[in-house]
Amino acid sequence: MRAWLRVPDNQLAIGAAVAADVETTMSGSVNEFTRKTRARPMSPRETQHWFVRLFALAVIAHVVGNPPLGPDAAGLTALAAGGAACLLAVQPSDRRLLVAACVLVPVTAWQEAPQLGNHWLLMSFVSVAILVSQRRTGWWERFAPTGRWMLIGFYSFAAFAKLNTAFFDSTASCSVFYANQSLSSWGLPLITPGSGIALATAIMTAVIELSIPLLLLVDRTRHIGVALGYAFHTLISLDLDQHFYDFTAVLFALFILFAPTAAARLERSVEPHLTPARRAVVATMLGLFVLAAVLPLSRLSLWLLTTGFFFVWIPTAIALTVATSWRLRTPDWVGLRVSGLAATLLLALVGLNGLSPYLELKTGFGFNMYSNLVTANGESNHLIVPGTAQLTAGHADAVVIIATDDPALEAYVDSGYAVAFPRLAHYLADHPDTSVTYRSPAGGEPTTVQGAEVGRHMAAIPHKLAVFRSIDLQVPARCQSIWLPAL
């Protein structure tokens, strides 16, 4: 019996081989089943659509956040840009709407200049980058690396500008100024200027802003940079006294370029629920805000612009931040290789614009906002760049206004600000009956002139693009939170 039950070695080998084959087959079947039952892989098209929705939201936020606009060329252009964005937000696959919005954004920027926000200049660069990437297919793959470097460049210069003596002086720092403005808008206790908390606020702001570009550039920390960027700028945009949501909305669109998987998943979770009726409702609701920014102000339109939009923005910003951060469990690999001469030239312009305050090419919208940075006449309050190249005359002929009969220019009297004389002359060309008395910042005898005597319009390009804002003569330099009449 034992001999009969004994199995030959060769048959054992055959049996083992058969068993192994069965196991391999079953394992392969299970893996195949698992693969098929998983969610489908992320699609670049879904990432693209989510970016386009956020791009459209940024256009809408800018139009709504910068009223009032009249029925003139600037107002009609803004209305057209906002209208295209409202449709684009619910129909991101329509390339005609995307191209229209990207054409109109730089046009509105030109019309708004010289009082142009840094975020809108960045948005113009992004819009042009999208346009030069347009071909029959594959525009997204060509644009995305360029857009990522534009964000890195913009954000790096904005953070670098804060490394100056005034920003870290807690009695003058923009970080404390705007933190208190936001706290006040919510009726919360304010930070005492000069206190330890005020200094900590300035240091923390600088550390966060300096760290975000570095986090985005490193593969392993990229998801942390995106999450930190969303959270930090959502917090900033909660200021009810000032519309920082237009600035934040631009960054929301650009930060998502570093999280394509999260973008695709968010698009996948939203798109199936957008029935034609719901698309129409959303587009109409957004369109009402855009119209309110262009039509003559009324009690309803004023409420929509100053308060109503926050009812849309705040839950939207918080929801986007939470949803994006929740889906950023692992970092994405993203392409950073820029292709094409046009994209390279655009990035060079972004870099030149960021360097412009230190070269004294201009001080307006040089990616130096909310920083207390002062660069004038070869000098700077920057901790790393204590002097400037002074490639232009810049503020060499700045004057201090000590008396005037113009209500707007009275803002300069006893303000501690000096204004570049070509800017003052441009203002006086439009106000020939104005009388102004001024002197040199260093002192000396005052001079009184009439607008008709010295008024002279600047050429369009230097007037709109080579902007030298008024210089704060006080030390430490204050936070320049408004545009003065002669800039």
C-alpha positions as CSV (number, residue, x, y, z in Angstrom):
1,M,0.0,0.0,0.0
2,R,2.8,2.4,0.9
3,A,4.5,1.7,-2.4
4,W,1.2,2.3,-4.3
5,L,0.6,5.6,-2.5
6,R,4.1,6.9,-3.2
7,V,4.1,9.6,-5.8
8,P,7.1,9.8,-8.2
9,D,9.3,12.9,-7.9
10,N,8.6,13.9,-11.5
11,Q,4.9,13.8,-10.8
12,L,5.3,16.0,-7.7
13,A,7.2,18.5,-9.8
14,I,4.5,18.5,-12.4
15,G,1.8,19.0,-9.8
16,A,3.8,21.9,-8.2
17,A,4.1,23.5,-11.6
18,V,0.4,23.2,-12.3
19,A,-0.5,24.6,-8.8
20,A,1.9,27.5,-9.4
21,D,0.3,28.1,-12.8
22,V,-3.2,28.1,-11.3
23,E,-2.1,30.4,-8.5
24,T,-0.5,32.8,-11.0
25,T,-3.6,32.7,-13.2
26,M,-5.9,33.4,-10.2
27,S,-3.6,36.1,-8.9
28,G,-3.5,37.8,-12.3
29,S,-7.3,37.5,-12.5
30,V,-7.6,39.2,-9.1
31,N,-5.2,41.9,-10.1
32,E,-7.0,42.5,-13.3
33,F,-10.3,42.7,-11.5
34,T,-8.9,45.1,-9.0
35,R,-7.4,47.3,-11.7
36,K,-10.8,47.4,-13.5
37,T,-12.7,48.2,-10.4
38,R,-10.5,51.1,-9.4
39,A,-11.3,54.7,-10.3
40,R,-10.1,55.5,-13.8
41,P,-6.7,57.2,-13.9
42,M,-6.5,61.0,-13.7
43,S,-6.9,62.7,-17.0
44,P,-4.9,65.8,-18.1
45,R,-8.1,67.1,-19.6
46,E,-9.8,67.0,-16.2
47,T,-6.9,68.9,-14.7
48,Q,-7.1,71.4,-17.5
49,H,-10.8,72.0,-17.1
50,W,-10.4,72.6,-13.3
51,F,-7.7,75.2,-13.9
52,V,-9.9,76.9,-16.5
53,R,-12.7,77.1,-14.1
54,L,-10.4,78.8,-11.5
55,F,-9.0,81.1,-14.1
56,A,-12.5,82.2,-15.0
57,L,-13.3,82.7,-11.3
58,A,-10.2,85.0,-11.0
59,V,-11.4,87.1,-13.9
60,I,-14.8,87.5,-12.3
61,A,-13.3,88.3,-8.9
62,H,-11.2,91.0,-10.4
63,V,-14.1,92.7,-12.3
64,V,-16.3,92.5,-9.2
65,G,-13.5,93.7,-6.9
66,N,-12.6,96.8,-8.8
67,P,-15.7,98.9,-9.4
68,P,-17.2,101.2,-10.3
69,L,-16.8,101.0,-14.0
70,G,-18.7,103.3,-16.3
71,P,-20.2,102.6,-19.8
72,D,-16.9,103.6,-21.4
73,A,-14.3,101.5,-23.2
74,A,-12.8,100.3,-19.9
75,G,-16.2,99.4,-18.5
76,L,-17.4,97.6,-21.7
77,T,-14.1,95.6,-21.9
78,A,-14.4,94.6,-18.3
79,L,-18.0,93.6,-18.9
80,A,-17.0,91.5,-21.9
81,A,-14.2,89.8,-20.0
82,G,-16.5,89.1,-17.0
83,G,-19.2,87.8,-19.3
84,A,-16.9,85.4,-21.1
85,A,-15.6,84.3,-17.7
86,C,-19.1,83.6,-16.4
87,L,-19.7,81.3,-19.4
88,L,-16.2,79.8,-19.2
89,A,-16.7,78.8,-15.5
90,V,-19.5,76.5,-16.4
91,Q,-18.2,75.4,-19.9
92,P,-14.4,75.1,-19.5
93,S,-14.0,73.0,-22.6
94,D,-15.0,75.9,-24.9
95,R,-11.7,77.1,-26.3
96,R,-13.3,80.1,-28.0
97,L,-14.4,81.4,-24.6
98,L,-11.0,80.8,-23.1
99,V,-9.2,82.6,-26.0
100,A,-11.7,85.5,-25.7
101,A,-11.1,85.9,-21.9
102,C,-7.3,85.6,-22.4
103,V,-7.4,88.4,-25.1
104,L,-9.5,90.7,-22.9
105,V,-7.5,90.3,-19.7
106,P,-4.4,92.1,-21.0
107,V,-6.6,94.8,-22.6
108,T,-8.3,95.5,-19.3
109,A,-4.8,95.7,-17.7
110,W,-3.7,98.3,-20.2
111,Q,-6.8,100.3,-19.6
112,E,-6.4,100.1,-15.8
113,A,-2.8,101.1,-15.8
114,P,-1.1,103.0,-14.2
115,Q,-3.3,102.0,-11.2
116,L,-2.7,98.4,-11.9
117,G,-2.6,95.6,-9.3
118,N,0.3,93.2,-9.2
119,H,-2.1,90.2,-9.5
120,W,-3.6,91.6,-12.7
121,L,-0.3,92.1,-14.3
122,L,0.5,88.4,-13.4
123,M,-2.9,87.4,-14.8
124,S,-2.0,89.2,-18.0
125,F,1.2,87.3,-18.4
126,V,-0.7,84.0,-17.8
127,S,-3.3,85.0,-20.4
128,V,-0.6,85.7,-23.0
129,A,1.1,82.4,-22.1
130,I,-2.2,80.5,-22.8
131,L,-2.6,82.3,-26.1
132,V,0.8,81.5,-27.4
133,S,0.3,77.9,-26.4
134,Q,-2.8,77.6,-28.5
135,R,-2.6,75.2,-31.4
136,R,-5.0,72.5,-32.7
137,T,-4.1,70.1,-29.8
138,G,-1.9,70.0,-26.8
139,W,-2.0,73.6,-25.6
140,W,-2.3,72.5,-21.9
141,E,1.0,70.5,-22.0
142,R,2.8,73.5,-23.5
143,F,1.2,76.1,-21.1
144,A,1.3,74.3,-17.7
145,P,5.2,74.5,-17.2
146,T,5.2,78.2,-18.2
147,G,2.3,78.9,-15.8
148,R,4.2,77.1,-12.9
149,W,7.3,79.2,-13.5
150,M,5.3,82.4,-13.6
151,L,3.9,81.7,-10.2
152,I,7.3,80.8,-8.8
153,G,8.8,84.0,-10.2
154,F,6.0,86.2,-9.1
155,Y,5.8,84.7,-5.6
156,S,9.6,84.7,-5.1
157,F,9.9,88.4,-5.9
158,A,6.9,89.3,-3.7
159,A,8.4,87.4,-0.8
160,F,11.9,88.8,-1.4
161,A,10.6,92.3,-1.4
162,K,9.5,91.9,2.3
163,L,13.1,91.4,3.4
164,N,13.5,95.1,4.4
165,T,13.9,97.0,7.6
166,A,10.4,98.6,7.6
167,F,8.6,95.3,7.1
168,F,10.2,93.9,10.2
169,D,9.5,97.0,12.2
170,S,6.3,96.0,13.9
171,T,5.2,99.6,14.2
172,A,5.0,100.0,10.4
173,S,4.9,96.6,8.9
174,C,2.3,95.9,6.2
175,S,1.7,92.5,7.8
176,V,0.4,94.1,11.0
177,F,-1.5,96.9,9.1
178,Y,-3.5,94.4,7.0
179,A,-3.9,91.9,9.9
180,N,-5.5,94.6,12.0
181,Q,-7.6,95.7,9.0
182,S,-9.0,92.2,8.7
183,L,-9.5,91.7,12.4
184,S,-11.3,95.1,12.6
185,S,-13.6,94.1,9.8
186,W,-14.7,91.1,11.9
187,G,-14.9,93.1,15.1
188,L,-12.0,91.2,16.7
189,P,-9.3,92.6,19.0
190,L,-6.4,94.2,17.2
191,I,-2.7,93.5,17.3
192,T,-0.8,96.3,19.2
193,P,1.9,97.8,16.9
194,G,5.3,97.4,18.4
195,S,4.3,94.4,20.5
196,G,5.9,90.9,20.4
197,I,2.8,89.6,18.6
198,A,3.2,92.2,16.0
199,L,6.8,91.3,15.4
200,A,5.9,87.6,15.3
201,T,3.2,88.4,12.7
202,A,5.7,90.1,10.4
203,I,8.3,87.2,10.8
204,M,5.6,84.5,10.3
205,T,4.3,86.2,7.1
206,A,7.8,86.5,5.6
207,V,8.7,82.9,6.5
208,I,5.5,81.5,5.0
209,E,5.9,83.5,1.8
210,L,9.6,82.6,1.4
211,S,8.9,78.9,2.0
212,I,6.0,78.4,-0.4
213,P,8.1,78.7,-3.7
214,L,10.7,76.4,-2.2
215,L,8.1,73.8,-1.2
216,L,6.6,73.9,-4.6
217,L,9.9,73.3,-6.4
218,V,10.7,70.1,-4.4
219,D,8.8,67.0,-5.4
220,R,8.4,65.6,-1.8
221,T,7.1,68.9,-0.3
222,R,5.0,70.1,-3.3
223,H,1.7,69.1,-1.7
224,I,2.6,71.0,1.5
225,G,3.4,74.1,-0.5
226,V,0.0,73.9,-2.3
227,A,-1.9,73.3,0.9
228,L,-0.1,76.1,2.7
229,G,-0.6,78.5,-0.2
230,Y,-4.4,77.8,-0.3
231,A,-4.8,78.2,3.5
232,F,-2.6,81.3,3.9
233,H,-4.2,83.2,1.1
234,T,-7.7,82.1,2.0
235,L,-7.0,83.7,5.4
236,I,-5.8,86.9,3.8
237,S,-8.9,87.1,1.6
238,L,-11.3,87.1,4.5
239,D,-10.6,90.9,5.0
240,L,-14.1,92.4,4.7
241,D,-12.8,95.9,4.3
242,Q,-10.7,95.2,1.2
243,H,-11.1,92.9,-1.8
244,F,-8.1,90.7,-1.5
245,Y,-10.2,87.9,-3.0
246,D,-9.2,89.1,-6.5
247,F,-5.6,88.6,-5.7
248,T,-6.3,85.2,-4.0
249,A,-8.4,84.0,-6.9
250,V,-5.5,84.4,-9.3
251,L,-3.2,82.4,-6.9
252,F,-5.8,79.7,-6.5
253,A,-5.7,79.0,-10.2
254,L,-1.9,79.0,-10.4
255,F,-1.3,76.9,-7.2
256,I,-3.5,74.1,-8.7
257,L,-1.0,73.8,-11.5
258,F,1.3,72.1,-8.9
259,A,-1.5,69.6,-7.9
260,P,-2.8,68.1,-11.1
261,T,-4.2,65.0,-9.5
262,A,-6.2,67.0,-7.0
263,A,-7.5,69.2,-9.8
264,A,-8.6,66.2,-11.8
265,R,-10.4,64.7,-8.9
266,L,-12.2,67.9,-8.1
267,E,-13.2,68.3,-11.7
268,R,-14.5,64.8,-11.7
269,S,-16.6,65.4,-8.6
270,V,-18.1,68.6,-9.9
271,E,-18.7,68.0,-13.6
272,P,-21.3,65.2,-13.4
273,H,-23.6,67.4,-11.2
274,L,-23.6,70.4,-13.6
275,T,-26.8,69.8,-15.5
276,P,-27.7,72.4,-18.2
277,A,-30.1,74.0,-15.8
278,R,-27.5,74.3,-13.0
279,R,-24.9,75.7,-15.4
280,A,-27.4,78.4,-16.4
281,V,-28.1,79.3,-12.8
282,V,-24.4,79.5,-11.8
283,A,-23.6,81.6,-14.9
284,T,-26.5,83.9,-14.3
285,M,-25.6,84.4,-10.6
286,L,-22.0,85.3,-11.4
287,G,-23.2,87.5,-14.3
288,L,-25.3,89.6,-11.8
289,F,-22.1,90.4,-9.9
290,V,-20.3,91.4,-13.1
291,L,-23.2,93.6,-14.1
292,A,-23.3,95.3,-10.7
293,A,-19.7,96.3,-11.2
294,V,-20.4,98.1,-14.5
295,L,-23.9,99.6,-14.1
296,P,-24.4,102.8,-12.2
297,L,-24.2,102.3,-8.4
298,S,-27.5,101.8,-6.6
299,R,-28.3,100.5,-3.2
300,L,-28.6,96.9,-4.5
301,S,-25.5,97.0,-6.7
302,L,-23.4,98.6,-3.9
303,W,-24.5,95.8,-1.5
304,L,-23.7,93.1,-4.1
305,L,-20.2,94.5,-4.6
306,T,-19.2,95.4,-1.0
307,T,-20.9,92.6,0.9
308,G,-22.8,90.2,-1.3
309,F,-19.8,88.8,-3.1
310,F,-18.3,87.8,0.2
311,F,-21.3,85.5,0.7
312,V,-20.1,83.7,-2.4
313,W,-16.4,84.0,-2.0
314,I,-15.9,83.0,1.6
315,P,-17.6,79.6,1.4
316,T,-16.1,79.0,-2.0
317,A,-12.6,79.8,-0.8
318,I,-12.9,77.6,2.3
319,A,-14.4,74.8,0.3
320,L,-11.7,74.9,-2.3
321,T,-9.0,75.0,0.4
322,V,-10.4,72.1,2.3
323,A,-11.1,70.0,-0.8
324,T,-7.7,70.7,-2.3
325,S,-5.8,70.1,0.9
326,W,-7.7,66.9,1.6
327,R,-6.8,65.4,-1.7
328,L,-3.2,66.3,-1.5
329,R,-2.1,63.2,0.4
330,T,0.9,62.6,-1.8
331,P,2.9,65.1,-3.9
332,D,2.5,65.1,-7.7
333,W,5.3,65.1,-10.2
334,V,4.9,68.1,-12.5
335,G,6.7,69.2,-15.6
336,L,8.8,72.3,-15.3
337,R,10.5,72.2,-18.7
338,V,9.5,75.2,-20.8
339,S,9.2,74.9,-24.5
340,G,9.1,77.6,-27.1
341,L,10.8,81.0,-27.6
342,A,7.6,82.9,-26.8
343,A,7.2,81.2,-23.4
344,T,10.9,81.8,-22.6
345,L,10.5,85.5,-23.5
346,L,7.4,85.8,-21.3
347,L,9.3,84.3,-18.3
348,A,12.1,86.8,-19.0
349,L,9.6,89.6,-18.8
350,V,8.3,88.3,-15.5
351,G,11.8,88.3,-14.1
352,L,12.5,91.8,-15.4
353,N,9.3,93.1,-13.8
354,G,10.3,91.6,-10.5
355,L,13.8,93.2,-10.7
356,S,12.4,96.6,-11.9
357,P,12.3,98.2,-8.4
358,Y,15.9,97.3,-7.7
359,L,16.9,98.7,-11.2
360,E,14.7,101.8,-10.7
361,L,12.9,101.1,-13.9
362,K,9.7,101.5,-11.9
363,T,8.2,101.0,-8.5
364,G,4.6,100.4,-9.3
365,F,3.4,96.8,-9.7
366,G,6.9,95.4,-9.6
367,F,5.8,92.3,-7.6
368,N,6.7,94.3,-4.5
369,M,3.2,94.8,-3.1
370,Y,2.4,95.1,0.7
371,S,6.1,95.0,1.5
372,N,7.1,98.5,2.8
373,L,9.9,98.3,0.2
374,V,11.5,101.7,-0.7
375,T,13.9,102.0,-3.7
376,A,14.8,105.5,-4.8
377,N,17.8,107.5,-5.9
378,G,20.2,104.6,-5.7
379,E,19.2,103.7,-2.1
380,S,17.0,100.9,-0.7
381,N,15.7,99.8,2.7
382,H,16.2,96.2,1.6
383,L,18.3,94.0,3.9
384,I,20.0,92.2,1.0
385,V,19.9,94.8,-1.7
386,P,20.8,98.1,0.1
387,G,21.3,100.0,-3.1
388,T,19.7,100.2,-6.6
389,A,21.2,100.3,-10.1
390,Q,19.3,103.5,-10.8
391,L,18.9,102.9,-14.5
392,T,16.5,105.9,-14.8
393,A,16.0,109.3,-13.2
394,G,13.1,107.8,-11.3
395,H,12.6,109.9,-8.2
396,A,15.5,112.2,-8.8
397,D,13.2,115.2,-9.3
398,A,10.6,114.3,-6.6
399,V,8.9,117.1,-4.8
400,V,7.0,117.6,-1.6
401,I,3.6,119.4,-1.9
402,I,3.1,121.8,0.9
403,A,0.0,123.6,-0.3
404,T,-2.6,123.3,-3.1
405,D,-6.2,124.3,-3.9
406,D,-6.9,120.9,-5.5
407,P,-9.0,118.6,-3.1
408,A,-7.3,115.4,-4.4
409,L,-3.7,116.7,-4.1
410,E,-4.4,117.9,-0.5
411,A,-3.7,114.2,0.4
412,Y,0.0,115.0,-0.1
413,V,0.1,118.0,2.3
414,D,1.7,117.0,5.6
415,S,1.6,113.4,4.5
416,G,5.3,112.7,4.4
417,Y,5.1,111.5,0.8
418,A,7.1,113.0,-2.1
419,V,5.9,112.7,-5.7
420,A,7.9,112.3,-8.9
421,F,7.6,115.6,-10.7
422,P,6.7,114.0,-14.2
423,R,3.8,112.3,-12.4
424,L,2.6,115.6,-10.8
425,A,3.0,117.4,-14.2
426,H,0.8,114.7,-15.9
427,Y,-1.8,115.2,-13.2
428,L,-1.7,119.0,-13.6
429,A,-2.1,118.7,-17.4
430,D,-5.6,117.4,-16.7
431,H,-6.2,120.1,-14.0
432,P,-4.8,123.3,-15.5
433,D,-6.5,125.6,-13.0
434,T,-4.9,123.9,-10.0
435,S,-2.3,125.9,-7.9
436,V,0.5,123.9,-6.3
437,T,3.2,124.9,-3.9
438,Y,6.1,122.5,-3.5
439,R,9.7,122.2,-2.4
440,S,12.5,119.7,-2.6
441,P,12.5,116.8,-0.1
442,A,15.9,118.1,1.1
443,G,14.3,121.5,1.9
444,G,14.9,124.9,0.3
445,E,12.6,127.6,-0.9
446,P,9.1,126.6,-2.0
447,T,7.9,127.1,-5.6
448,T,4.3,127.9,-6.6
449,V,3.0,127.0,-10.0
450,Q,-0.3,126.8,-11.9
451,G,-1.3,123.6,-13.7
452,A,-1.4,125.4,-17.0
453,E,2.3,126.4,-16.6
454,V,3.9,123.1,-15.9
455,G,1.2,120.5,-16.8
456,R,2.5,118.0,-19.4
457,H,1.1,114.6,-20.3
458,M,3.6,111.7,-20.3
459,A,3.8,109.4,-23.3
460,A,1.4,106.5,-23.1
461,I,3.9,103.7,-22.5
462,P,6.0,105.4,-19.7
463,H,2.8,106.7,-18.2
464,K,1.1,103.3,-18.0
465,L,4.1,101.0,-17.5
466,A,7.0,102.9,-16.0
467,V,5.2,103.8,-12.9
468,F,7.0,105.5,-10.0
469,R,4.8,105.7,-6.9
470,S,5.1,108.4,-4.3
471,I,8.0,107.9,-1.9
472,D,7.4,107.7,1.8
473,L,10.0,110.0,3.4
474,Q,9.3,108.7,6.9
475,V,11.5,106.1,8.6
476,P,10.4,103.3,8.9
477,A,8.5,103.5,5.7
478,R,4.7,103.0,6.2
479,C,2.6,100.5,4.4
480,Q,1.5,102.2,1.1
481,S,-2.1,100.9,1.1
482,I,-3.7,103.3,-1.4
483,W,-3.0,105.0,-4.7
484,L,-2.4,108.7,-4.2
485,P,-3.8,111.0,-6.9
486,A,-0.4,111.4,-8.7
487,L,0.5,107.9,-7.7
